[in-house]
């Protein structure tokens, strides 16, 4: 675990001028209490995420939140708008409120404020926001994980707008400009589906 004061200076909005104050402020408290005290409020985390997303890239914003979640222990397996115990990122999807947090290292979670039906349109919409992530459904929950390294070993043209790629690790990837076409072609395969979208190109991974 990194020194709490170092974390406060890096993520909590404190500066070197606050070191003596931090020593007094954190003295006598447990590590859990110290982390809670130096964790910036949700508004600050959201503002910084949005700034990185707009000025740098979606990947930079997601990497920042992944790092903050790990260093400040913001992991949350049961996230909730009503009971927000740890900061999460607010998202607007088709005019509805959703949240983004990390459930564990490398495993993101998308959850809704109100009860929502998980549709392929929703999964592709999330994929458009996070182009460097694979979006998937499991146990009626929506998750994200990093795309990671990929190597295409074979390409087959299924239609004028749809390709079937074989990856080195054995997975199949359908790639094209029409989500409907990809979903139609995916019916010929069995296996878990992972959704991705980048540069207006839709992708379906079949594991």
N, C-alpha and C positions, 0 to 999 in steps of 0.2 A: 504494500500500500504506500503510495506517495505521501509525503508529509502533508498534513492537513493545511498548514499555512501556505505551502506551495500551490496546493489545489485552489485555495481561496484567491491567491494572486492571479492564477491562470484562468479560472472559470467564474469566480464569484464577484468580479467587478472591483476587487480591492487592489490597491497599489502599494508600492514599497513604503509609502508614507504611513500605511496602516499597520505595519508589522507589530509595533508595540501594543497598539490597540487590540490586535488579533490575539496576542499573547494573553492579555487580560480577559478578553471576551471569551476565549475558548478554554481557559484554565479550569481544571476540575471537572470537565465534562467528559462523558464517554465518547468514543469514536463515532458512534451513531448520531449522538446529539451534535457533535462538531460538524459532521457532514451535512446534517439538516440545516444548521445555522449558516453555513457558507454556500449552500445551494442557492443559486439565483432564482427569483420567482418565475412562474410560467411566462409572464409577459416579456421578461428579458430573454429567456431561452427562445421563445417564439420570434421575437424581433431579430435576434442574431441569426437564427435559422433562415428567416425570410431574406435578410440582407445578403447572406452568403448565397442563397439560392438564386437571387436576382443578379447579383454583381459578379459572382464567380461561376457556380454551376450547381445543378441538383446533387451531384456527387459530393462536392465540397460541403454542402449543407448537411447531407446525410452522414458524411464522415464525422463532421463536428458533433452531431447529436449522438452518434454511436460512441464517440470518445467520451463525451460528457456523461452519457448514461453509464459507461463502465467506470469512469474515475469517481463519480459522485454516487454510484449505486442507485441509479434511477430505474433499474429493471423492475418491471411490473407485470406479473402474470394475470392479474385481474384488474385491468384499467377501467376507470369509470369517470364520466363527467360529473356525476353527482358526488362522488367521494374521491376528489383529486388529492391524493396523498403525495404524489410526486409529479413534477412537471412533465407534460407531454406536448406534442406539436398539434396545433389545431389545423384542420383541413376542411375546405368547402368542396364537396363533391356533388355536382348536380343540384346545388342550392341547399344541400343538407350537411349537418355538422358531423364530422368524423375526427378521430384522434389518431395520432401515430406515436407509438412508444416502442421500446425494446423490451421483449419478454426475457431475453437472455443474450449473451454475447453473440452477435451476428444474426440474431433472429428478431426481426421487426414484427410489429403487430398493428393492424389497422382495425379500429373499432368505432362503432357509431354511437351517437348520443341517444337517438331513439332506435327502437328495433327496426332493422332493415333486412329485406331479403337479399341474399348474396346472388348477384346475377353476373353473367359474363361481361355485360356492358360496364358494370361497376368495377370488375377486376381489371378490365382493359383501361378504364379511366384512371385507376390507381397506378397502373403500369406507365401511363403517360406522364404522371407526375414524378415517378421514380424510374427513369430509363436505365439505370445501372443496377436495378434490382429485379429479381424474379418474384412475381406475385402468385400466391397459390392459396387454395382453400383447404382447410383441414379441420375436421370436427366442428363444422359450422363456424369457423373463425378464419379471418384473413391474415396471412403472414407474408413477410418479405424476407428475402435473403439475397446476398450478393451474387451477381452473375458469375464472378470468378473468371479464371482463364478458360478459354475455349479454342478448340482447333477443329476446323471443318475438314473432313476427309472425303466427303462425297456430296455432290449436288445433283438433284434430279428436278427437272422442270415439270411440275404437275399440270399447270395451266399457264397461260400467258402472264399471269400476275402472281402466281404462287410457286414457290420452290420448296422442295423437301431436302433438308440438309442432314447428313449424318455426322455427328461429332465424334471425336476420338475416344471419348469415354463411353460410347455406345448409345447415347441419347439421340433422339430424332428432334429436328427443329423445323417446323413449318414457318415459312416467312413470306409475307406479301403485304399488299396495300389494303386488303379487304378483310376485316375481322370476321365477317360472315363466311367468306370463302374458307378461311383457315379453320373455323369451327366445323364447317361442312366436311373438309378433308380430314379433320381429326377423328371423325367418326369411324374411319377405317382402322384406327389404331386403338390398342388397349394400353392403359398406363396412366399415371398421374399427370395432370396438365399443369404447366407453369406458364404464366402470362408475362409478356414483355412488350414494350413499345419504345421505339427510338427513331427519331428523325422521320416521323410519319409512317414508319414501317412497323407493322404488327408481327409479333412472333408468338408461337406456341411451342413450348418444349414438352416433349413426351418422354417421361422417365420410365 
